[in-house]
Amino acid sequence: MATTLCGRAKEGERQTFFALFQAHARRVYSLSLRATGDVTAAENLTRDIFMEAFTCLDTIGDDSAFAASLYCRAAKKVLANRAKRRYPQGFGHQPEPHQHLSLVGRAELAIHPE
């Protein structure tokens, strides 16, 4: 019988999943909340991060490896969420390079096109 929470969770003890969640949820949620500034988004991110971590539990060694993996997942997920919010539809329309040139630059471009 395993003695670590992670080991017992791998063996199927349902209570240990809750114990792992309780042990780490506050830090994961705090990171998510600081990054999003939105309680609902932070709760959803926290849920998703733990679901991913529990799904990959078999590949993780012990409790400290679980914690490291969990916080790494949290950081990646939060950054991906921020990027998704920043660019919700991709980069969209890309302006032509000459659209941002000054009048002098435009005149030079008209005289000497590249």
PAZAPA-4460 file (N, C-alpha, C; in steps of 0.05 Angstrom, whole numbers, plus 32768, in hexadecimal, padded with zeros to 4 digits):
% residues 114
    n_x    n_y    n_z   ca_x   ca_y   ca_z    c_x    c_y    c_z   seq   type   mol
   8011   7FE8   8000   8000   8000   8000   8012   8019   8000     1      M     A
   800B   802C   7FEF   801B   8045   7FED   8016   8056   8005     2      A     A
   802B   8066   800C   8029   8077   8023   8025   8094   801B     3      T     A
   802C   809C   8003   8029   80B8   7FFB   800D   80BC   7FEF     4      T     A
   8004   80D5   7FF0   7FE9   80DB   7FE4   7FE8   80D4   7FC7     5      L     A
   7FFD   80DA   7FB9   7FFE   80D5   7F9C   7FFD   80B7   7F97     6      C     A
   800C   80A8   7FA6   800C   808B   7FA3   7FF1   807E   7FAA     7      G     A
   7FE4   8089   7FBE   7FCA   807E   7FC6   7FB5   8086   7FB1     8      R     A
   7FB8   809D   7FA5   7FA5   80A5   7F90   7FA8   8093   7F77     9      A     A
   7FC1   808C   7F72   7FC6   807A   7F5B   7FB9   805E   7F60    10      K     A
   7FB7   8057   7F79   7FAA   803D   7F80   7F8C   803F   7F80    11      E     A
   7F81   8057   7F7C   7F64   805B   7F7A   7F56   8065   7F92    12      G     A
   7F64   806D   7FA7   7F57   8077   7FBF   7F4B   8093   7FB8    13      E     A
   7F31   8094   7FB7   7F24   80AD   7FAF   7F29   80C4   7FC2    14      R     A
   7F2B   80BE   7FDC   7F2F   80D4   7FF0   7F4A   80E2   7FEB    15      Q     A
   7F5D   80D4   7FE0   7F77   80E1   7FDC   7F77   80F6   7FC6    16      T     A
   7F65   80F2   7FB2   7F62   8107   7F9E   7F59   8121   7FAB    17      F     A
   7F46   811F   7FBD   7F3D   8137   7FCB   7F53   8142   7FDD    18      F     A
   7F63   8131   7FEA   7F79   813A   7FFB   7F8E   8148   7FEA    19      A     A
   7F94   813D   7FD2   7FA7   814B   7FC0   7F9D   8166   7FB7    20      L     A
   7F83   8166   7FB1   7F76   8180   7FA9   7F78   8194   7FBF    21      F     A
   7F71   818C   7FD8   7F72   819E   7FEF   7F8E   81A8   7FF4    22      Q     A
   7FA2   8197   7FF0   7FBD   819F   7FF6   7FC8   81B4   7FE2    23      A     A
   7FBD   81B4   7FCA   7FCA   81C5   7FB5   7FB6   81DA   7FA9    24      H     A
   7F9D   81D7   7FAE   7F89   81E8   7FA0   7F8D   8206   7FA5    25      A     A
   7F94   820D   7FBD   7F96   822A   7FC3   7FAC   8237   7FB2    26      R     A
   7FC3   822A   7FB0   7FD8   8236   7FA0   7FD1   8238   7F82    27      R     A
   7FC5   8222   7F78   7FBD   8222   7F5C   7FA8   8237   7F57    28      V     A
   7F94   8239   7F68   7F7F   824C   7F65   7F8A   8269   7F67    29      Y     A
   7F9C   826E   7F7A   7FA8   8288   7F7D   7FB7   8291   7F64    30      S     A
   7FC6   827E   7F59   7FD5   8284   7F40   7FC1   828B   7F2A    31      L     A
   7FAC   827B   7F27   7F98   827F   7F12   7F8A   8299   7F16    32      S     A
   7F83   82A0   7F2F   7F75   82B9   7F34   7F86   82D1   7F2E    33      L     A
   7F9F   82D0   7F37   7FB1   82E7   7F31   7FB5   82EB   7F13    34      R     A
   7FB6   82D5   7F04   7FBA   82D7   7EE7   7FA1   82E1   7ED8    35      A     A
   7F8A   82D8   7EE2   7F71   82DF   7ED3   7F63   82F7   7EDE    36      T     A
   7F64   82FB   7EF9   7F55   8310   7F05   7F37   830A   7F05    37      G     A
   7F30   82F1   7F00   7F13   82EA   7EFD   7F0F   82D0   7F0E    38      D     A
   7EFD   82D1   7F21   7EF8   82BB   7F33   7EEF   82A2   7F23    39      V     A
   7EDC   82A6   7F11   7ED1   828F   7F02   7EE7   8282   7EF0    40      T     A
   7EF6   8293   7EE3   7F0B   8289   7ED2   7F20   827A   7EE3    41      A     A
   7F27   8285   7EFA   7F3A   8278   7F0C   7F30   825D   7F16    42      A     A
   7F16   825C   7F1C   7F0B   8242   7F25   7F0B   822D   7F0E    43      E     A
   7F05   8236   7EF6   7F05   8224   7EDF   7F21   821A   7ED9    44      N     A
   7F34   822D   7EDA   7F50   8225   7ED5   7F5A   8211   7EEA    45      L     A
   7F53   8216   7F04   7F5B   8204   7F19   7F4F   81E9   7F15    46      T     A
   7F36   81E7   7F0E   7F29   81CE   7F08   7F37   81BF   7EF1    47      R     A
   7F3D   81CD   7EDC   7F49   81C1   7EC4   7F65   81B7   7ECB    48      D     A
   7F74   81C7   7EDA   7F90   81BF   7EE1   7F90   81A5   7EF2    49      I     A
   7F7E   81A4   7F05   7F7D   818B   7F16   7F73   8173   7F06    50      F     A
   7F60   8178   7EF4   7F57   8161   7EE3   7F6D   8156   7ED2    51      M     A
   7F7D   8168   7EC6   7F94   815F   7EB7   7FA8   8150   7EC8    52      E     A
   7FAE   815B   7EE0   7FC1   814F   7EF2   7FB8   8134   7EFB    53      A     A
   7F9F   8131   7F01   7F95   8117   7F0A   7F94   8103   7EF4    54      F     A
   7F90   810C   7EDC   7F90   80FA   7EC4   7FAC   80EF   7EC0    55      T     A
   7FC0   80FE   7EC5   7FDC   80F6   7EC0   7FEA   80EB   7EDA    56      C     A
   7FDB   80E4   7EED   7FE5   80DC   7F07   7FF8   80C4   7F05    57      L     A
   7FF2   80B2   7EF3   8003   809A   7EF0   8020   80A0   7EE7    58      D     A
   8024   80B7   7EDB   803F   80BE   7ED1   804F   80CD   7EE6    59      T     A
   8043   80D3   7EFD   8050   80E3   7F11   8059   80D1   7F28    60      I     A
   8071   80D6   7F32   807D   80C5   7F47   8071   80C8   7F62    61      G     A
   8078   80DD   7F71   806F   80E0   7F8C   8061   80FB   7F90    62      D     A
   805C   8102   7FA9   804D   811A   7FAF   805C   8133   7FA6    63      D     A
   8076   8134   7FAA   8085   814C   7FA1   8085   814E   7F83    64      S     A
   8087   8138   7F75   8086   8139   7F58   806A   8141   7F4E    65      A     A
   8055   8138   7F5D   803A   8141   7F56   8038   815F   7F59    66      F     A
   8042   816A   7F6F   8040   8186   7F74   804F   8196   7F5E    67      A     A
   8067   818D   7F57   8076   819B   7F43   8068   819A   7F28    68      A     A
   805D   8183   7F21   804F   817F   7F08   8036   8191   7F08    69      S     A
   8028   8191   7F1E   800F   81A1   7F21   8015   81BF   7F1D    70      L     A
   8029   81C9   7F2A   802F   81E6   7F28   803A   81ED   7F0C    71      Y     A
   8048   81DB   7F00   8051   81DF   7EE4   8039   81E0   7ED1    72      C     A
   8026   81CD   7ED5   800E   81CD   7EC5   7FFE   81E7   7EC9    73      R     A
   7FFD   81F0   7EE2   7FEE   8208   7EE8   7FFA   8220   7EDA    74      A     A
   8014   8223   7EDB   8021   8239   7ECE   801C   8239   7EB0    75      A     A
   801F   8222   7EA4   801B   821F   7E87   7FFE   8226   7E80    76      K     A
   7FEB   821B   7E8F   7FCF   821F   7E89   7FC7   823C   7E8C    77      K     A
   7FD2   8249   7EA1   7FCC   8266   7EA6   7FD7   8277   7E8F    78      V     A
   7FF0   8271   7E86   7FFB   8280   7E70   7FEC   827C   7E56    79      L     A
   7FE4   8263   7E51   7FD4   825D   7E39   7FB9   826C   7E3A    80      A     A
   7FAD   826D   7E52   7F94   827B   7E55   7F98   8299   7E50    81      N     A
   7FAD   82A4   7E5A   7FB3   82C1   7E56   7FB6   82C7   7E38    82      R     A
   7FC5   82B5   7E2A   7FC9   82B9   7E0E   7FAF   82B7   7DFE    83      A     A
   7F9E   82A4   7E06   7F85   82A1   7DF9   7F73   82B9   7DFD    84      K     A
   7F74   82C5   7E15   7F63   82DD   7E1A   7F6F   82F5   7E0B    85      R     A
   7F89   82F6   7E09   7F96   830D   7DFC   7F91   830C   7DDE    86      R     A
   7F91   82F4   7DD2   7F8D   82F1   7DB5   7F76   82DE   7DB0    87      Y     A
   7F5E   82E6   7DB6   7F47   82D3   7DB5   7F42   82C7   7D9A    88      P     A
   7F48   82D5   7D85   7F43   82CB   7D6A   7F5D   82C9   7D5A    89      Q     A
   7F72   82C3   7D67   7F8C   82C2   7D59   7F96   82DE   7D55    90      G     A
   7FA8   82E1   7D42   7FB3   82FB   7D3D   7FA2   830B   7D2A    91      F     A
   7F8F   82FE   7D1D   7F7D   830D   7D0B   7F8A   831B   7CF5    92      G     A
   7F80   8332   7CEE   7F8A   8342   7CD8   7FA6   834D   7CDF    93      H     A
   7FB8   8348   7CCD   7FD3   8353   7CD0   7FD5   836C   7CBE    94      Q     A
   7FDB   8383   7CCA   7FDE   839B   7CB9   7FF6   8399   7CA6    95      P     A
   7FF3   83A6   7C90   8009   83A8   7C7D   801F   83B8   7C8B    96      E     A
   8038   83B2   7C85   804E   83C0   7C93   804E   83DE   7C8E    97      P     A
   8044   83E7   7C77   8045   8403   7C72   802E   8413   7C7F    98      H     A
   801B   8405   7C8C   8005   8413   7C98   800E   8423   7CB1    99      Q     A
   8024   841C   7CBC   802D   842A   7CD5   8044   843D   7CD0   100      H     A
   804B   8441   7CB7   8061   8453   7CB1   8059   8470   7CB3   101      L     A
   806B   8481   7CB9   8065   849D   7CB9   8061   84A7   7C9D   102      S     A
   8059   84C0   7C9A   8055   84CB   7C7F   806F   84CA   7C6F   103      L     A
   8085   84D1   7C7C   809F   84D0   7C6E   80A5   84B4   7C65   104      V     A
   80A0   84A0   7C77   80A5   8484   7C70   8094   847C   7C59   105      G     A
   807B   8484   7C58   8069   847D   7C42   8072   8489   7C28   106      R     A
   807B   84A2   7C29   8085   84AF   7C11   809D   84A0   7C07   107      A     A
   80AF   8498   7C18   80C7   848A   7C10   80BF   846F   7C04   108      E     A
   80AB   8462   7C10   80A1   8448   7C05   8095   844C   7BEA   109      L     A
   8087   8462   7BE5   807B   8467   7BCB   8090   846C   7BB6   110      A     A
   80A5   8479   7BBE   80BB   847F   7BAB   80CC   8466   7BA5   111      I     A
   80D3   8458   7BBB   80E4   8440   7BB8   80D6   8428   7BC4   112      H     A
   80C4   841C   7BB6   80B6   8404   7BC1   80CA   83ED   7BC5   113      P     A
   80C6   83DD   7BD8   80D9   83C7   7BDE   80D7   83B1   7BCA   114      E     A
***
